[in-house]
Amino acid sequence: MTREPAKKHGKWLFAALVLGVCVAILSTLLLANDKRNLRVLLNHYHMAWPFDPAPVTVAGATPQDSKSRRARVPAPVVTVTVPPRMLAPAAVETLGGFARTMRMQGPALCALLAKGGIENNGWAISPYDPQSFECLSEQRVDDADGLGGFASYFLSIRGTPDGEISAIRMKLVTPETVAGAAMKVKFLQALTIVTDESGWRDFGAVVGSVTRLEDFEARHFGINFSFKREFTNADRFNLLILPADTEPAVKRTRDFFGGEGWLIAGPEVETLPRLAPVVPAPASP
């Protein structure tokens, strides 16, 4: 007689546990995803959402007023005015272009030539122009027959006092003699060093033209490279590497970065770090 209540008590406990597990699973499903499933269930049975705060009724307010207060406030409209010149196409007459310069400084190139067997006097003030610097290399071999013929090569690298190279000139006299062949080898040796250090691979054909003693001329990105035979003597050749400013875009670039047209800073600014100019000085009439 005493076991019957114990069995009923166990059944009720088991039922309570099963119900609790079911309620926990159901709650998890309904409250997941920020109560999304619970909202779907209440909307299906047209039941109000129980978690919304109670609306605050203001005296004299209508239901339409309460809805308008609950409506999302639109974001403020910000108007940005862009000057027409910011969207206008750039004027072609003011654009610059890519302009080449020698990547190696004059003192370093002269030292490299000397190291490669091309003796020179080093980077020094030009005896003909105290405002420029240059290094010179020259070698001449007279003919052994004493008739006044000779073979030679000449190299001049000129630039600014701060080391920027502005022009390279070379001259070759190569008659069909042993001395002429030796001077040609010396000339090619110096030219190869110059072209390798310039980094201008599109001018690489000039070395082949000099080897074959053929005229060569090219102008790329503001640099003119030419090797030509003299009209008066078939054994004499001139090689020039010069800036070419015939293209307007290249000339504008050189003028902009040249610094000659910029206003000079006052003495009180000289103590500050030097920055790149922002506004160029007006051109003189």
Protein Blocks (a to p, Z undefined) as FASTA:
>chain_A
ZZmmmmmmmmmmmmmmmmmmmmmmmmmmmmgghhllmmmmmmmnopacfkbccddddehi
afklmmmmmpccddddddddddfklmpccdfklpccdddddfbdfklmmmmmmmnopace
bjaddfklmkbccdddddddddfklnopacdddddddddfkopafbdcdddddddbfklm
mmmmmmmmmmmmmmmmnopaklmmmmmmmmnopacdddeehiacdddddfklmkbccddd
dddfkbmklmmmmmmmnommpccddfklmmpccdddfbdcdddZZ
